[in-house]
Amino acid sequence: MLRSAAVAETIQTGNAETDTADTRGWLLGHFRPGGDARHSDDVEVKWAIHPRGEERAEWVEGETRSALVLLVSGRFRIELPGRVVVLAEQGDYVVFHRTGHSWHAEEDSVVVVIRWPSVPGYAAGQDRLA
């Protein structure tokens, strides 16, 4: 089967853990170079592996983006203003919009984080969300 060059440039395959070693798990977003199929100004996606006991070093303040945190495995606690959400069953999730937050891995955990929009000025290795 023949493929056009345009199609080849819009397809990326790989392994989320391997391909994000230099971006703290962030796989897709504004921080990927233009022309990379993983570049997006609209959304960011993270594959996050957190060992038991790992937690956010400080509370996130002034967040202007929205996020979905989806549990793949483990037990993961999200702390929000006035509320704590525990993701305990595979597929549990929380969505929050433009609010401070923190997190704690109660067990070895794998989560997928989807955040929008992808805001320039946040470096993938230095941003504020988990």
N, C-alpha and C positions, 0 to 999 in steps of 0.2 A: 504494500500500500504506500502511495506517495503522500508526503506531507508538504505543505507549503512552509516557507521560512517564517511567515507571520504566525502560523499556528505554533511552530516550535518555540518561538520567543514568548508565548503566553502560557506555557506549561512549565511547571516546576515540580519535581518530585524529590523526595528525600526522607530524612528521619528528623522529626521535630527535636529530639534531644541532641542529636549530633549537630544539626544545622543551626542551633541557637546557643552554642557554648559561649560565644562572644557577645551575646545580647541578653543575658540573664533569662533565657527562655522565650523572648519575644521573637515570634516567627514571621509576622506580617505587620507592616505599618509604614509610616512615612520615612522611617529611618533606613529602609532598604533602598539601594540605589535605583534611580530611574532606569527603566528597561528590565528590571528584575520582576518576575511575575509576582513576587511577594511584596512589592511596593504598593502601598495604598494610602491615600490621604483621607479615606473615609473611616477605616476601622483598623484595629490592632488585635492580634491574636497571640496568646502566650500559652506554651506548654510548660507547666510548672511542677517540678518534683520537690516536695518539701519533707525532710525527715521529721520524725516525731519531736516535738518540742520547739521546732523552729518557729519564730514569730517575727512580725514586722518590728523593726527597731524603734520606730516612732509613729505616732498617729499622723495620718495624712490630713493636711489642712488645705483649704482653698482649691479643692478639686473642681474642675470645670467639665469633666467628661462623665459619661455613663459607663457602667460595667456590668457584665454578666460573669459570674464565677460558677463553673459547672464541675461537680465532683466526678472524677473517673474512678478513684479508689481512695480508701482511707477514711479519715474523720477530720474535718477542717472547719474551724470556727471563724466567722466573720463578725467583727465588732463594728457596729454602726451607732450613730447618736441615738441613745435611748433604747437600743435593741441589740440583742446578740442572736445570730443565726448559726446553727450548727448543721453542716452538711454531713450526713451520716450514712446515707444509702447511695449507691451508685446512681448517678443521674440527678441527685438533689442539686438545686441551684438557687442563687439569689441574684436579683437584678437591683441595682441602685443607681440613682442619678445625681450627679454633682454634689456629693456629700463626703464628709470626712469618714475615714474607716481605718481599721487595722485588722490583723488576722493572726491566727495561731494554729499550727498543725498539731492536733491532739493525738494523731497517729501518723505513721508514714503516709503521705498523701500525694496524689496526683490530681491536679486541677487544670482545666482549660479556662483561661480568662479571655473574654472578648470585650474590648473597650472601644468606645467611639465618642467623638471623632478622633482621628489620629492627628495630634496637635504638634506641629513643628515647634522645636524649642525643647522638647523632652527627648533626651537621648535614651535609647533603649536600655543601656546599661546604667542609667542614672535617673530614671523616672520615679514617680512617686507611688504607683500602684504595685502591689505584690508582684 
